[in-house]
Amino acid sequence: MKTNPDCIFCKIVAGEIPACKILEDDVALAFMDIGPVAEGHVLLIPKEHYETISDIPEEPAAAILKKLPQLVAAVQTATGSEGVNVLQNNGTVAGQLVPHVHFHIIPRNPGDKFEYNWPVGEYPEGKMPELADKIKKVISRQ
C-alpha cells in the first residue's frame, strides 16, 4: 500500500493517530473531522496515499466513491440536517489543506455558519465550445 510517512491521514490509516471512525474497508476510511464545519462533518479518504483525485486509478476511485451515497444518507439522517454538501478540493489553490485525497460530507441547515463564495460568471462568445473541445481531446488521449 502506497503511504506517505509525513501525511496525517496516512498516520490515521496506520493507527498512529486516533480517529473516530465511521466506516472502514480495504480501500476507504470515513471518520469524523476534528475541525468540523458543522456537527456531523465526516471525511472520506482512500486508505492508500494519493494527493489529488486525478492521481487515483479508476478501480480504487470507484470503490471509494461507492461509499458516498451511504455516508451522505447516514450523516443527514443522524444529524437531522436539511441538506449535505459533499466537497473535494485538489491543490492548495483550491483549498486543499491536507495533501491526501479526501471528501468532506458536511450537514447543512438554514442559517448555519458555513459559507463559500461561488462567483458565477459567463463565457465570451465561442469560449465554452473551445474549452469543451480541449477537454474532450485530453480525455481521448488518456
The 8 nearest C-alpha neighbors of each residue, nearest first, counted from 0:
[[1, 47, 2, 48, 46, 26, 3, 25],
 [0, 2, 47, 48, 3, 49, 46, 9],
 [3, 1, 48, 47, 9, 0, 4, 6],
 [2, 4, 6, 5, 9, 48, 1, 10],
 [5, 3, 6, 2, 9, 10, 7, 8],
 [4, 6, 3, 7, 9, 10, 2, 8],
 [7, 5, 9, 3, 8, 4, 10, 99],
 [6, 8, 10, 9, 11, 5, 97, 16],
 [7, 9, 11, 10, 6, 12, 99, 97],
 [10, 8, 12, 6, 11, 7, 2, 13],
 [11, 9, 13, 7, 15, 8, 12, 16],
 [10, 12, 16, 8, 14, 9, 13, 15],
 [11, 13, 9, 10, 14, 46, 8, 28],
 [14, 12, 10, 11, 15, 9, 16, 8],
 [13, 15, 11, 16, 12, 10, 17, 18],
 [16, 14, 10, 13, 11, 17, 12, 9],
 [17, 15, 11, 14, 10, 18, 13, 7],
 [18, 16, 11, 14, 15, 19, 10, 20],
 [19, 17, 20, 30, 11, 16, 31, 14],
 [18, 20, 30, 31, 21, 17, 32, 29],
 [19, 21, 30, 18, 22, 29, 31, 28],
 [22, 20, 30, 29, 19, 23, 31, 28],
 [23, 21, 29, 28, 20, 30, 24, 27],
 [22, 24, 28, 27, 29, 21, 25, 20],
 [23, 25, 27, 26, 28, 22, 46, 29],
 [24, 26, 27, 23, 46, 28, 45, 62],
 [27, 25, 46, 24, 45, 63, 59, 62],
 [28, 26, 45, 46, 63, 24, 44, 23],
 [27, 29, 23, 44, 22, 43, 46, 45],
 [30, 28, 43, 22, 21, 42, 20, 44],
 [29, 31, 20, 21, 19, 42, 41, 18],
 [30, 32, 41, 19, 40, 42, 33, 20],
 [31, 33, 41, 35, 34, 40, 42, 30],
 [34, 32, 35, 31, 18, 40, 19, 41],
 [35, 33, 32, 36, 40, 31, 37, 38],
 [36, 34, 37, 40, 32, 33, 38, 39],
 [35, 37, 40, 113, 34, 105, 38, 112],
 [38, 36, 35, 40, 39, 106, 105, 107],
 [39, 37, 40, 35, 36, 106, 78, 105],
 [38, 40, 37, 41, 78, 74, 106, 105],
 [41, 39, 105, 35, 37, 38, 104, 32],
 [42, 40, 31, 104, 32, 30, 103, 39],
 [43, 41, 103, 29, 30, 102, 32, 31],
 [42, 44, 29, 102, 101, 28, 41, 103],
 [45, 43, 101, 28, 27, 100, 46, 29],
 [44, 46, 27, 47, 26, 63, 28, 100],
 [47, 45, 27, 26, 12, 44, 28, 48],
 [46, 48, 1, 45, 0, 2, 49, 26],
 [49, 47, 2, 1, 99, 3, 46, 50],
 [50, 48, 99, 51, 54, 100, 55, 47],
 [49, 51, 99, 98, 100, 48, 54, 52],
 [52, 50, 100, 89, 53, 54, 49, 99],
 [51, 53, 54, 55, 100, 89, 50, 49],
 [52, 54, 51, 55, 56, 50, 49, 89],
 [53, 55, 52, 51, 49, 56, 50, 100],
 [56, 54, 53, 52, 60, 49, 57, 59],
 [55, 57, 58, 59, 60, 54, 53, 61],
 [58, 56, 60, 59, 61, 55, 62, 53],
 [59, 57, 61, 60, 56, 62, 55, 63],
 [58, 60, 62, 61, 57, 56, 63, 26],
 [61, 59, 57, 63, 58, 62, 55, 64],
 [60, 62, 64, 58, 59, 63, 65, 57],
 [61, 63, 59, 65, 60, 64, 58, 26],
 [64, 62, 60, 65, 61, 27, 66, 59],
 [65, 63, 61, 66, 67, 62, 60, 68],
 [64, 66, 62, 63, 67, 61, 68, 69],
 [67, 65, 64, 69, 63, 68, 70, 62],
 [66, 68, 70, 64, 69, 65, 71, 63],
 [69, 67, 71, 70, 66, 72, 65, 64],
 [68, 70, 72, 67, 71, 66, 73, 65],
 [71, 69, 73, 67, 72, 68, 74, 66],
 [70, 72, 68, 74, 73, 69, 67, 75],
 [71, 73, 75, 69, 70, 74, 76, 68],
 [74, 72, 70, 76, 75, 71, 77, 69],
 [75, 73, 77, 71, 76, 72, 78, 70],
 [74, 76, 80, 72, 78, 73, 79, 77],
 [75, 77, 79, 73, 74, 78, 72, 80],
 [76, 78, 74, 75, 79, 73, 39, 80],
 [79, 77, 80, 75, 76, 74, 39, 106],
 [80, 78, 76, 75, 77, 81, 74, 106],
 [81, 79, 75, 78, 82, 108, 107, 106],
 [80, 82, 108, 107, 79, 83, 75, 106],
 [83, 81, 107, 80, 106, 108, 75, 84],
 [82, 84, 106, 107, 105, 85, 104, 75],
 [85, 83, 105, 104, 86, 106, 107, 82],
 [86, 84, 104, 103, 105, 83, 102, 87],
 [85, 87, 103, 102, 84, 88, 104, 105],
 [86, 88, 102, 101, 103, 89, 85, 100],
 [87, 89, 95, 93, 94, 90, 86, 101],
 [90, 88, 51, 95, 93, 87, 91, 52],
 [91, 89, 95, 93, 92, 88, 94, 51],
 [90, 92, 95, 94, 93, 96, 89, 88],
 [91, 93, 90, 94, 95, 89, 88, 96],
 [94, 92, 91, 90, 88, 89, 95, 96],
 [93, 95, 91, 92, 88, 96, 90, 89],
 [96, 94, 91, 88, 90, 89, 97, 93],
 [95, 97, 94, 91, 98, 90, 88, 99],
 [98, 96, 99, 95, 7, 6, 100, 8],
 [97, 99, 50, 96, 100, 95, 51, 90],
 [100, 98, 50, 49, 97, 48, 101, 51],
 [101, 99, 51, 50, 49, 52, 44, 98],
 [102, 100, 44, 43, 87, 42, 99, 103],
 [101, 103, 87, 43, 42, 86, 104, 44],
 [102, 104, 42, 86, 85, 41, 105, 87],
 [105, 103, 85, 41, 40, 84, 42, 102],
 [104, 106, 40, 84, 83, 103, 107, 37],
 [107, 105, 83, 80, 82, 75, 37, 39],
 [108, 106, 82, 83, 80, 81, 105, 111],
 [107, 109, 81, 80, 111, 110, 82, 106],
 [110, 108, 111, 107, 81, 80, 82, 112],
 [109, 111, 108, 112, 113, 107, 114, 81],
 [112, 110, 108, 109, 113, 107, 37, 114],
 [111, 113, 114, 110, 36, 37, 109, 108],
 [114, 112, 111, 36, 115, 37, 107, 110],
 [115, 113, 112, 116, 111, 117, 36, 110],
 [114, 116, 117, 113, 118, 112, 84, 94],
 [115, 117, 118, 114, 119, 113, 93, 94],
 [118, 116, 119, 115, 120, 114, 93, 121],
 [119, 117, 116, 120, 115, 121, 114, 122],
 [120, 118, 117, 121, 116, 122, 115, 123],
 [121, 119, 118, 122, 117, 123, 127, 116],
 [120, 122, 123, 119, 127, 124, 126, 118],
 [121, 123, 126, 127, 124, 120, 125, 128],
 [122, 124, 126, 125, 121, 127, 120, 128],
 [123, 125, 126, 122, 127, 128, 121, 129],
 [124, 126, 127, 128, 123, 129, 122, 130],
 [125, 127, 129, 123, 128, 124, 122, 130],
 [128, 126, 130, 129, 125, 122, 131, 124],
 [127, 129, 131, 130, 126, 125, 132, 133],
 [130, 128, 126, 132, 127, 131, 125, 133],
 [131, 129, 133, 127, 132, 128, 134, 126],
 [132, 130, 128, 134, 133, 129, 127, 135],
 [131, 133, 135, 129, 130, 134, 128, 136],
 [134, 132, 130, 136, 131, 135, 137, 129],
 [133, 135, 131, 137, 136, 132, 130, 138],
 [134, 136, 138, 132, 137, 133, 131, 139],
 [137, 135, 139, 133, 138, 134, 132, 140],
 [136, 138, 134, 140, 135, 139, 133, 141],
 [139, 137, 135, 141, 140, 136, 134, 133],
 [138, 140, 136, 137, 141, 135, 134, 133],
 [141, 139, 137, 138, 136, 135, 134, 133],
 [140, 138, 139, 137, 136, 135, 134, 53]]
